[in-house]
Amino acid sequence: MIDVSREKFEELVAEALDTIPPDLTRMMDNVVVVVVDDPPEPGLLGLYTGIPLTERGDWYAGVLPDRIEIYRNPISEICETEDEVVDEVQITVVHEIAHHFGIDDQRLHELGW
């Protein structure tokens, strides 16, 4: 386990977001990414809640933003170095953004994520 301050962890999440290709970030719509200390259930490193882009239709208007939560404590608990935290944050951010684009866990695993 490594202790990563909330401020530093938020920086790592921001840096991970900055690595997403601009063509993809331009397509992201009505979504917020936040750092949360602990997940609602054990075993989660991140969570996407919302309506994926692939499921939105003409009816989609006036809804609250989708939410991507990245969980600081579980990620810190499984990592022993700051480099491991950087890698795990990057993987988790990409994984949850993929859900925003409508990619499910099975397909992500097939792609190596």
C-alpha positions in Angstrom: 0.0 0.0 0.0 1.1 3.5 -0.7 -0.3 6.7 0.8 -1.3 9.2 -2.0 -2.8 12.5 -0.9 -6.1 13.5 -2.4 -4.5 16.5 -4.1 -1.8 14.3 -5.7 -4.3 11.6 -6.7 -6.5 14.3 -8.4 -3.4 15.5 -10.3 -2.8 11.9 -11.5 -6.4 11.6 -12.7 -6.1 14.9 -14.5 -2.9 13.7 -16.2 -4.6 10.5 -17.2 -7.4 12.5 -18.8 -4.9 14.6 -20.7 -3.6 11.4 -22.4 -6.9 10.7 -24.0 -6.7 11.6 -27.7 -8.4 14.9 -28.5 -10.6 13.3 -31.1 -12.1 11.2 -28.3 -12.4 13.9 -25.7 -14.3 16.1 -28.2 -16.8 13.3 -28.5 -17.3 13.0 -24.7 -20.6 14.7 -23.8 -22.3 15.5 -20.5 -19.9 13.6 -18.3 -18.0 14.5 -15.2 -14.9 12.7 -13.7 -14.5 12.9 -10.0 -12.1 11.4 -7.4 -13.9 9.7 -4.5 -12.0 8.1 -1.5 -14.0 4.9 -1.2 -16.3 2.9 -3.5 -19.9 2.0 -2.8 -18.9 -1.6 -2.7 -15.6 -3.4 -2.2 -13.4 -4.3 -5.1 -14.2 -1.3 -7.4 -11.4 1.0 -8.6 -13.7 3.1 -10.7 -17.4 3.3 -11.7 -19.3 4.8 -14.6 -22.9 5.8 -14.0 -25.0 7.2 -16.8 -26.3 6.7 -20.3 -23.6 5.6 -22.7 -23.2 7.6 -25.9 -24.3 4.6 -27.9 -27.7 4.5 -26.1 -28.6 8.2 -26.4 -31.3 9.2 -28.8 -33.5 12.1 -29.7 -35.0 11.9 -26.2 -31.7 12.7 -24.6 -32.0 16.2 -23.2 -32.1 17.9 -19.8 -30.4 15.0 -18.0 -27.8 15.2 -15.2 -24.3 14.5 -16.4 -22.9 11.0 -16.5 -20.5 10.4 -13.7 -17.1 8.6 -13.7 -15.7 8.0 -10.2 -12.1 7.0 -9.6 -11.6 5.5 -6.1 -8.4 6.8 -4.4 -8.2 4.4 -1.4 -8.6 1.0 -3.3 -6.1 2.1 -5.9 -3.6 3.2 -3.3 -4.2 -0.1 -1.4 -3.2 -2.3 -4.3 -0.1 -0.3 -5.3 3.3 -0.3 -3.7 4.9 2.6 -5.6 3.8 5.9 -7.1 4.6 4.5 -10.6 2.1 1.7 -10.0 -0.5 4.3 -8.9 0.1 6.3 -12.1 -0.4 3.1 -14.2 -3.5 2.0 -12.3 -5.1 5.4 -12.5 -4.5 5.5 -16.3 -6.0 2.1 -16.8 -9.0 2.9 -14.6 -9.7 6.2 -16.3 -9.5 4.6 -19.8 -11.7 1.7 -18.6 -14.4 4.0 -17.3 -14.3 6.4 -20.3 -14.7 3.3 -22.5 -18.0 2.6 -20.7 -19.1 6.2 -21.5 -18.5 5.2 -25.2 -20.7 2.1 -24.7 -17.9 -0.4 -24.5 -18.7 -3.1 -22.0 -16.4 -5.1 -19.7 -16.3 -8.2 -21.9 -15.1 -6.2 -24.9 -12.6 -4.3 -22.7 -11.1 -7.5 -21.5 -10.9 -8.8 -25.1 -9.0 -5.6 -26.0 -6.6 -6.1 -23.1 -8.1 -3.5 -20.7 
